[in-house]
Amino acid sequence: MSRRLPCLLAVLGAVLCVPPAAPAAGATPLGLECAPLAGVRFCPGNSTTDRIPSFDGVPLDADVTLPADGDGPWPTIVLLNGLGGQKRQLQPDAPSPGNGRGPKIFPNTTRHSNTHFAKRGFAVLAYSSRGFGESCGAGGAPASLAQLPPCERGFVRIGDQRYEARDTQHLLGLLVDEGIAKPGALGATGFSYGGGQAVTLGYLYDRVRLPDGALVPWRSPKGTPLSMTAIYGQWLWSDLIASLLPNGRFLDFDPSTNDDSLEPLGVYLQSYTTGLFGLAQLDGYVVAPQAPGSPDAPWDLTSAVVRLSAGEPYRADVERIAREYREFHGGFGLTGKHAAMLLESGWNDDVFPPSESLRAYQDLLARDPSADVSLLLGDYGHGRAANKTTAAEAFNDLATAFFDDRLRGIGKGPAPRSVTAYASTCPSGPGGPPDEGPFTAPTWAALHRRSLTVSDPRAQVVRSDGGDPTVGFRFDPIPDTNPLGTADPCKTVPAAIAPGTAVLNQPIARSTLMLGLPTIRATVASTGSGGQLAGRLWDVSPDGTQRLVTRGVYRLTDGQSGPVVFQLHGNGYRFAPGHTAKLEVAPSDAPQFRASSTTFTATLTDLQLDLPLATPCTTARRISVPRVKRPRAVSVSLRGKRLVRLRGKAARARTVTLTGLPVGRQQLRVAVRTQPTKRGRSRVVVRTAVANICT
């Protein structure tokens, strides 16, 4: 196949384009020497001597992994690390960097790593994000050296389009010019900090954001036009300020709310932001506090955290921080073309909840109903997620199929707009049941076409001095700094109703699977300023204990009155018969969300809770039978146990109807035995079918 790219037409004539050079058999991508490792060619950057200057000269520490043979160019995937991490987090087979600290390996990398993708025919780039690891981070070099030339400008900028995103684009451009990376087949994946950067790259698509804020076409250093083809974001953000300062205005059923994260300014995500800032200080190069108006003030994390921690009232100073992060530290808000996106969020993720994936999903589909964007949701992500292997491995397999399809043109990945979800299960530790599911639907709305609604017309008063402050501390997702906290989504506490809160109860008569974001509605009359409504959905057991199912927060405007609607983070959660679904609206859920510094009351009348329920699959129990001549008997088995055996006329039917199957997608073994032939022989035709039984 020719590697010659189509020539660009200049305004006044044609410009000759030079094709990227073909790499030799002994390729040295980015100048790195390669050696065999785990069935691939691994080309590591060693220590500070092999760092690659980025577009602005900041040295980046990178590894490249190539297929075991071939000369390229290859479809290429970038692996992006989490906050406080470095390039080895998605490279479990790579040797330790030798700095005495050891690599921080991301869990469940067997099906999602550099060697995994390289064995499938991808070139893989992994590099430490600027300010971390050997890319000028305190974790890769002594802090006293991190700020020396050429690292004086290499500090952490929190996924900035103008810097971190452009670093990735620059490195990919170098690989294209070397004949390693294939233009038109570029992808990226990452988790948490890297997941947000991946989404940003997908939104930028074929553009580069310059330091002055201008958007220009993305070109390799030698002038090849480039674009991002496919993005898989895990534990991601799309609008960073919506997570760090949530105001509760986003609604998953109303795309018009996508853009409402700045008005009003929300409630500070205190526990997680404080913890993440501490991690950035420990492992990264964080710029020193800056005077207002200084060139580096937008990246002064220390002053921003101090100001947000001080609490209400939030005025122009906080608004400047919020607008900076909204405009440059995420992809949402950019219009134009975009990459194919596979977006993954965790139900029990208390820092980047499912709304971060749903916002991008809604945004892209509102602009183009045929947009190539799909969702993965399960009990997987930051704390309090259980991170069981069932959903994790399934999602990694779907991601592999996604990249194979979108970058290599083989196989079949998740369909555009589709949703795959798993439900949380308890207990969460070793020996607990696997994640329930998967539950699939062609769209997010189709996942839950029905709901359970309960309401109470009473007037209930939420007071700023109300609630039980110890409850929030017991469900703090950062237990390292709070001995009462826990990262366990299955933890229970004694059930109680605290004064100064609003409560709504719904007894559960039969097994009920909630799958989505619960919606809270009420009429509010508030007094005071800086108020908030902290919603928590509990599963109350007959034994008198309650488990936190999901949470969320809504910022009240000063003196707000009239209808209120907001949503909790959501979950896939099964309420057992005899239990009670309890909605609690409290004045605070600290330390997860910072308690208001002000005094307020909020009188709620006609309080209503809508629980989204899994859509039943009306035809899921009808299993197709393989077509064979002279069928004699049909048997269907599940995990080695026979469910049904049909003979005679029944065996000649084209489908089998099953009843009493367990909930969730089940792998069923369908075997058909044929009639004996004249020679007395028969044969068995076996096919594996899937029954997606949602309720």
DAVENUR-V427646 format. One record per helix or strand of 3 or more residues. SS is the DSSP state (hx for helix, st for strand). FROM is the first residue (numbers start at 0). LEN is the number of residues. Records with the same first field share a line. If there is no record, write none. Layout:
SS=FROM-LEN ; FROM-LEN
//
This chain:
hx=28-3 ; 46-4 ; 86-4 ; 113-6 ; 142-4 ; 163-14 ; 192-12 ; 239-5 ; 254-3 ; 269-14 ; 296-3 ; 300-10 ; 315-13 ; 354-13 ; 388-20 ; 444-3 ; 468-6 ; 478-3 ; 647-5
st=34-3 ; 39-4 ; 61-5 ; 73-7 ; 122-5 ; 180-11 ; 206-3 ; 214-3 ; 229-5 ; 339-7 ; 372-6 ; 418-5 ; 435-6 ; 449-7 ; 459-4 ; 491-3 ; 501-6 ; 511-5 ; 518-10 ; 531-9 ; 544-11 ; 560-7 ; 570-5 ; 579-7 ; 599-14 ; 621-3 ; 630-8 ; 640-7 ; 654-3 ; 663-11 ; 683-10
//
